[in-house]
Amino acid sequence: MRERVYGLIRAYSWPAGVFVVTRVGLGILAYLSLILLPMNADPNVYSRRSLPNNLLLDGWTRWDAGWYRGIAEHGYSDQPVNDQGQRNVVFFPLYPMAIRMLNLVIRNSYVSGLIISNLSFAAALVLLYLMVRERHGETTARWTIAVVATYPFSFYFSAMYTEALFLLLIVAAFYFGERERWAAAAASAAAASATRTFGVAVALGLCLLYLEKTDFKLRRIRWNALWLLMSPLGLMAYMAFLWYRFDAPFLFVTSHYVSGWVGQASSLRAAWATLVESCSIPSLLTGAYPALDLLNLVTAMLAAGVLGLCWRRLGLPYAAWAGAHVLGSSLAHWRGMGRFTMPAFPVFVGVAMLIRSKTALLVVLYLSVLLLALFTIMYTHLYWVT
């Protein structure tokens, strides 16, 4: 028994250690920054503080956290909740449903959301570590976990957002697929499709993974392939609900195109304008250019570049799914690619593969941690990040 316990500790010590070190560090940073630094003074923004009497948690419940709390406690509505015409139906149901269930015990939506996010991220790191170690070795697995946990936008994994749960479900889908447990893989994919819009793209990766397991020979396909038909059921169930409740199955799509969310500002023409504005030396020196937009745009291009360089080593199922996710997210809303790249874990595996030495790893982690600290402080102080 003792040997088994020691074996489990050794197996999970790296992802667990990285989780604890990074999350505790970010927690201390957020807490101290809320004490020492002024908040965003915009009254329209400042009023969105959720837990001003608990600085240990307040910084992690910004922006979308209010939407998830509202859905968990009051359900969906097709009526706009503000002058911009925004509706809560754009937020998929699994995360607020999980909050609602945990509220039976915790009785605080913000605390429930943070528990779900952090436990999901810890579990995702463990599964990702085990899967990458089996496919690509110990070093790549360790470096992948380090890159994911220090990614400049990875503070969202600990915030009241869907990113951590979404990452866990996607990694679980491929983890079970690698073991040819197709029912569990498809169930994980279905749950992912009930968490975020592009969760349905996991079905593409799972289908390719199944074909890879059969050496792409149609005669080797068995009845268990039918399990993969479950993959989009989460999205289909949500659409059925919207159809039944509001007579509009695509309401989650049409409701995106309002002020403050996706719109003309996220067009490809706007992306090109961002690049042009950022190519001027005087603009760079004075800061008179859209720095956050440029960072999001560069993130999308780097993610695509990593996948292009590493797709053979990653494997077709992983590269295809991550490529579809990055491309689809970029076309839909490139201004959010810092955050939307986070669940595309093959990108981070590719980064770990491209790193050739510990010195290079330290350089990457150093730069990432600097940006992570900056963005964490901005987010907790109610400045828009992505």
VMD Tcl script that draws the C-alpha trace (Angstrom):
set ca {
  {0.00 0.00 0.00}
  {2.80 2.39 0.94}
  {4.61 1.68 -2.33}
  {1.43 2.40 -4.25}
  {1.00 5.73 -2.48}
  {4.62 6.67 -3.18}
  {4.11 5.67 -6.80}
  {1.10 7.96 -7.13}
  {3.01 10.82 -5.53}
  {5.89 10.36 -7.94}
  {3.53 10.09 -10.91}
  {1.64 13.28 -10.11}
  {4.26 15.33 -8.27}
  {5.29 17.46 -11.27}
  {1.84 18.66 -12.44}
  {0.66 18.99 -8.82}
  {3.77 20.96 -7.89}
  {3.47 23.28 -10.89}
  {-0.21 23.85 -10.08}
  {0.47 24.71 -6.44}
  {3.45 26.98 -7.13}
  {1.80 28.97 -9.92}
  {-1.65 29.25 -8.36}
  {-0.39 30.20 -4.91}
  {1.97 32.72 -6.49}
  {-0.81 34.29 -8.55}
  {-3.10 34.32 -5.52}
  {-0.54 36.23 -3.45}
  {0.14 38.61 -6.33}
  {-3.55 39.34 -6.84}
  {-4.18 39.85 -3.13}
  {-1.25 42.21 -2.55}
  {-1.92 44.17 -5.73}
  {-5.52 44.76 -4.63}
  {-4.20 46.18 -1.36}
  {-1.38 48.27 -2.77}
  {-2.55 49.44 -6.22}
  {-5.60 51.52 -7.17}
  {-8.51 49.97 -9.03}
  {-9.81 51.11 -12.38}
  {-11.56 54.37 -11.50}
  {-14.20 54.09 -14.24}
  {-17.47 54.01 -12.22}
  {-19.17 51.79 -14.78}
  {-16.42 49.23 -14.35}
  {-15.74 49.61 -10.63}
  {-19.35 48.76 -9.82}
  {-18.72 45.26 -11.19}
  {-16.70 44.14 -8.19}
  {-18.19 40.92 -6.85}
  {-16.55 40.34 -3.45}
  {-15.07 43.66 -2.30}
  {-15.01 42.43 1.31}
  {-12.87 39.39 0.46}
  {-9.71 40.38 -1.38}
  {-8.50 36.79 -1.52}
  {-11.32 35.97 -3.93}
  {-12.56 39.28 -5.31}
  {-9.90 39.62 -8.01}
  {-10.84 36.30 -9.60}
  {-14.52 37.07 -10.19}
  {-14.43 39.69 -12.91}
  {-16.38 40.31 -16.13}
  {-17.97 37.02 -17.28}
  {-18.22 35.78 -13.68}
  {-21.32 37.90 -13.23}
  {-22.95 36.28 -16.25}
  {-22.27 32.78 -14.96}
  {-23.56 33.66 -11.53}
  {-26.76 35.05 -13.05}
  {-27.35 31.92 -15.13}
  {-26.59 29.61 -12.20}
  {-29.03 31.41 -9.93}
  {-31.76 32.61 -12.30}
  {-31.43 30.64 -15.55}
  {-31.53 31.86 -19.15}
  {-33.50 34.68 -20.72}
  {-33.86 35.89 -24.30}
  {-34.24 39.47 -23.11}
  {-31.26 41.88 -23.25}
  {-29.84 42.62 -19.82}
  {-28.28 46.00 -20.72}
  {-28.46 48.86 -23.21}
  {-25.94 47.12 -25.50}
  {-28.42 44.32 -26.19}
  {-26.32 41.58 -24.59}
  {-28.10 38.33 -23.66}
  {-26.89 35.57 -21.36}
  {-27.77 32.85 -23.89}
  {-24.33 33.28 -25.50}
  {-22.83 31.51 -22.46}
  {-23.07 27.74 -22.71}
  {-24.78 25.83 -19.88}
  {-22.39 23.21 -18.43}
  {-20.28 25.56 -16.29}
  {-23.22 27.45 -14.71}
  {-25.01 24.11 -14.23}
  {-21.99 22.81 -12.31}
  {-22.01 25.99 -10.21}
  {-25.72 25.55 -9.51}
  {-25.15 21.99 -8.34}
  {-22.22 22.90 -6.09}
  {-24.31 25.74 -4.66}
  {-26.39 23.06 -2.94}
  {-23.40 22.68 -0.62}
  {-21.41 25.93 -0.89}
  {-24.34 28.37 -1.30}
  {-22.18 31.00 -2.95}
  {-21.93 31.06 -6.73}
  {-18.60 32.87 -6.83}
  {-16.93 30.45 -4.43}
  {-18.46 27.49 -6.28}
  {-17.19 28.80 -9.61}
  {-13.67 29.29 -8.32}
  {-13.59 25.81 -6.80}
  {-14.73 24.25 -10.08}
  {-12.19 26.22 -12.11}
  {-9.20 25.44 -9.94}
  {-10.00 21.76 -9.43}
  {-10.59 21.43 -13.17}
  {-7.24 23.04 -13.95}
  {-5.40 20.77 -11.50}
  {-7.03 17.68 -13.02}
  {-6.34 18.93 -16.55}
  {-2.63 19.35 -15.78}
  {-2.42 15.80 -14.42}
  {-4.18 14.23 -17.42}
  {-2.21 16.33 -19.89}
  {1.07 15.38 -18.21}
  {0.25 11.67 -18.32}
  {-0.88 11.79 -21.94}
  {2.10 13.79 -23.23}
  {4.53 11.64 -21.26}
  {3.18 8.50 -22.91}
  {3.35 9.99 -26.42}
  {6.42 12.21 -26.28}
  {8.43 11.43 -23.15}
  {9.05 12.83 -19.69}
  {10.91 15.99 -20.68}
  {8.30 17.18 -23.16}
  {5.55 16.41 -20.64}
  {7.21 18.44 -17.89}
  {7.96 21.37 -20.13}
  {4.43 21.33 -21.55}
  {2.92 21.63 -18.07}
  {5.31 24.45 -17.18}
  {4.46 26.35 -20.40}
  {0.70 25.92 -19.90}
  {0.74 27.05 -16.26}
  {2.88 30.14 -16.96}
  {1.23 31.15 -20.24}
  {0.62 34.93 -20.02}
  {-3.16 34.51 -20.04}
  {-3.27 31.41 -17.81}
  {-4.66 33.38 -14.89}
  {-8.04 32.69 -16.53}
  {-7.64 29.05 -15.49}
  {-8.03 30.16 -11.86}
  {-10.72 32.77 -12.50}
  {-14.47 32.22 -12.68}
  {-14.32 31.44 -16.39}
  {-14.94 28.27 -18.41}
  {-11.34 27.87 -19.62}
  {-10.20 25.37 -16.97}
  {-13.27 23.13 -17.27}
  {-13.08 23.33 -21.07}
  {-9.40 22.34 -21.06}
  {-10.09 19.41 -18.72}
  {-12.89 18.05 -20.91}
  {-10.86 18.36 -24.12}
  {-7.79 16.71 -22.61}
  {-10.01 13.98 -21.15}
  {-11.54 13.32 -24.57}
  {-8.13 12.68 -26.12}
  {-6.84 10.90 -23.01}
  {-9.65 8.34 -23.18}
  {-9.38 8.19 -26.97}
  {-5.71 7.19 -26.70}
  {-6.86 4.27 -24.54}
  {-9.63 3.45 -27.03}
  {-12.29 4.06 -24.42}
  {-14.51 5.68 -26.99}
  {-17.65 6.01 -24.88}
  {-15.78 8.02 -22.24}
  {-13.97 10.02 -24.94}
  {-17.21 10.90 -26.70}
  {-18.93 11.78 -23.41}
  {-16.05 14.16 -22.59}
  {-16.33 15.71 -26.06}
  {-20.09 16.10 -25.63}
  {-19.53 17.86 -22.32}
  {-16.96 20.13 -23.99}
  {-19.50 21.04 -26.66}
  {-21.86 22.08 -23.85}
  {-19.16 24.32 -22.35}
  {-17.98 26.53 -25.22}
  {-18.96 27.07 -28.84}
  {-15.87 25.50 -30.38}
  {-16.10 22.43 -28.16}
  {-17.89 20.72 -31.02}
  {-14.61 20.76 -32.98}
  {-13.25 18.08 -30.63}
  {-15.35 15.61 -32.63}
  {-13.00 16.16 -35.58}
  {-9.97 15.27 -33.50}
  {-11.60 12.18 -32.03}
  {-12.69 10.88 -35.44}
  {-9.16 11.29 -36.76}
  {-7.75 9.65 -33.64}
  {-10.07 6.68 -34.15}
  {-8.95 6.37 -37.77}
  {-5.33 6.64 -36.68}
  {-5.88 3.74 -34.29}
  {-7.15 1.69 -37.25}
  {-4.22 2.76 -39.47}
  {-6.80 4.58 -41.62}
  {-8.14 1.26 -42.92}
  {-11.89 1.31 -43.26}
  {-12.21 -2.46 -42.87}
  {-10.88 -2.16 -39.32}
  {-13.64 0.19 -38.20}
  {-15.86 -1.47 -35.60}
  {-19.21 -0.75 -33.98}
  {-17.51 1.21 -31.19}
  {-17.02 4.04 -33.69}
  {-20.71 4.78 -33.16}
  {-19.85 6.19 -29.75}
  {-18.28 9.15 -31.54}
  {-21.73 10.25 -32.64}
  {-22.22 11.41 -29.05}
  {-19.52 14.06 -29.41}
  {-21.74 16.99 -30.49}
  {-24.66 16.09 -28.19}
  {-23.87 18.88 -25.73}
  {-24.24 21.53 -28.41}
  {-27.31 19.82 -29.85}
  {-28.95 19.63 -26.42}
  {-28.37 23.35 -25.83}
  {-29.78 24.19 -29.26}
  {-32.81 22.02 -28.53}
  {-33.32 23.89 -25.26}
  {-33.13 27.27 -27.02}
  {-35.57 26.05 -29.66}
  {-38.02 24.79 -27.04}
  {-37.69 27.77 -24.71}
  {-37.23 30.69 -27.13}
  {-38.08 29.20 -30.53}
  {-34.55 30.13 -31.72}
  {-31.98 27.28 -31.76}
  {-29.21 29.59 -33.02}
  {-29.89 32.37 -30.53}
  {-26.46 31.81 -28.95}
  {-24.90 32.75 -32.32}
  {-27.01 35.76 -33.26}
  {-26.75 37.20 -29.75}
  {-22.97 37.50 -30.12}
  {-23.24 40.28 -32.69}
  {-23.93 43.21 -30.41}
  {-21.92 46.11 -29.07}
  {-19.17 45.06 -26.68}
  {-18.87 41.53 -28.04}
  {-18.16 40.27 -31.55}
  {-18.69 42.79 -34.32}
  {-17.08 44.91 -36.98}
  {-14.18 45.70 -34.64}
  {-13.06 42.05 -34.86}
  {-12.99 41.89 -38.66}
  {-9.92 40.88 -40.65}
  {-9.71 44.45 -41.91}
  {-9.36 45.60 -38.30}
  {-6.62 43.00 -37.78}
  {-4.69 44.37 -40.76}
  {-5.15 47.92 -39.48}
  {-3.70 46.83 -36.13}
  {-0.59 45.48 -37.84}
  {-0.18 48.66 -39.89}
  {-0.55 50.91 -36.83}
  {1.99 48.83 -34.91}
  {4.68 49.00 -37.61}
  {5.46 52.65 -37.00}
  {8.59 53.32 -34.92}
  {7.17 56.58 -33.44}
  {3.99 54.71 -32.47}
  {5.98 51.96 -30.79}
  {8.12 54.47 -28.89}
  {5.17 56.53 -27.69}
  {2.82 53.62 -27.12}
  {0.30 55.10 -29.55}
  {-0.80 51.76 -30.96}
  {-3.29 49.03 -29.86}
  {-0.83 46.97 -27.80}
  {-3.36 44.44 -26.45}
  {-4.85 43.89 -29.89}
  {-1.37 43.33 -31.27}
  {-0.55 40.82 -28.53}
  {-3.73 38.87 -29.25}
  {-3.05 38.93 -32.97}
  {0.56 37.81 -32.50}
  {-0.64 35.03 -30.19}
  {-2.92 33.69 -32.93}
  {-0.13 33.81 -35.51}
  {2.38 32.15 -33.18}
  {-0.11 29.39 -32.33}
  {-0.71 28.73 -36.02}
  {3.04 28.77 -36.66}
  {3.76 26.28 -33.87}
  {1.11 23.91 -35.20}
  {2.52 24.22 -38.71}
  {6.04 23.41 -37.54}
  {5.08 20.53 -35.27}
  {2.02 18.92 -36.84}
  {3.88 15.77 -37.91}
  {5.28 15.21 -34.43}
  {2.01 16.11 -32.73}
  {0.01 13.77 -34.90}
  {-2.79 14.56 -37.32}
  {-5.69 14.27 -34.80}
  {-4.13 16.78 -32.41}
  {-2.87 19.22 -35.02}
  {-6.18 19.12 -36.92}
  {-8.30 19.77 -33.86}
  {-6.06 22.53 -32.49}
  {-5.77 24.08 -35.95}
  {-9.53 24.12 -36.37}
  {-9.94 25.68 -32.93}
  {-7.31 28.38 -33.49}
  {-8.51 29.20 -36.99}
  {-12.19 29.24 -36.05}
  {-11.60 31.35 -32.95}
  {-9.38 33.77 -34.88}
  {-11.96 34.31 -37.59}
  {-14.73 34.74 -35.01}
  {-12.90 37.05 -32.61}
  {-9.15 37.50 -33.05}
  {-9.09 40.14 -30.32}
  {-9.63 37.37 -27.78}
  {-6.99 34.94 -29.01}
  {-4.83 35.32 -25.93}
  {-7.60 33.59 -24.00}
  {-9.09 31.47 -26.76}
  {-5.74 29.79 -27.49}
  {-5.59 28.39 -23.95}
  {-7.63 25.20 -24.50}
  {-5.64 24.33 -27.66}
  {-3.19 22.21 -25.67}
  {-1.34 20.81 -28.72}
  {0.02 24.34 -29.23}
  {1.75 24.14 -25.85}
  {3.00 20.63 -26.56}
  {4.45 22.01 -29.79}
  {6.16 24.85 -27.92}
  {7.72 22.31 -25.54}
  {8.95 20.31 -28.54}
  {10.57 23.38 -30.10}
  {12.47 24.26 -26.93}
  {15.90 22.70 -27.30}
  {17.53 23.34 -23.93}
  {16.85 24.23 -20.31}
  {18.28 27.67 -20.96}
  {15.75 28.27 -23.73}
  {13.01 26.98 -21.44}
  {14.03 29.42 -18.71}
  {13.96 32.31 -21.20}
  {10.45 31.34 -22.35}
  {9.20 30.94 -18.78}
  {10.81 34.21 -17.69}
  {9.10 36.22 -20.42}
  {5.81 34.40 -19.86}
  {5.80 34.99 -16.13}
  {6.45 38.72 -16.59}
  {3.45 39.05 -18.89}
  {1.38 36.73 -16.69}
  {2.00 38.96 -13.67}
  {1.12 42.09 -15.66}
  {-2.11 40.65 -17.07}
  {-3.13 39.21 -13.71}
  {-2.86 42.62 -12.09}
  {-4.74 44.22 -14.96}
  {-7.54 41.65 -14.78}
  {-7.92 41.81 -11.01}
  {-8.00 45.61 -11.15}
  {-10.79 45.63 -13.72}
  {-8.71 46.59 -16.76}
  {-9.71 44.76 -19.91}
  {-7.21 42.10 -21.02}
  {-8.94 39.91 -23.61}
}
mol new
graphics top color blue
foreach p $ca { graphics top sphere $p radius 0.5 }
foreach p [lrange $ca 0 end-1] q [lrange $ca 1 end] { graphics top cylinder $p $q radius 0.2 }
display resetview
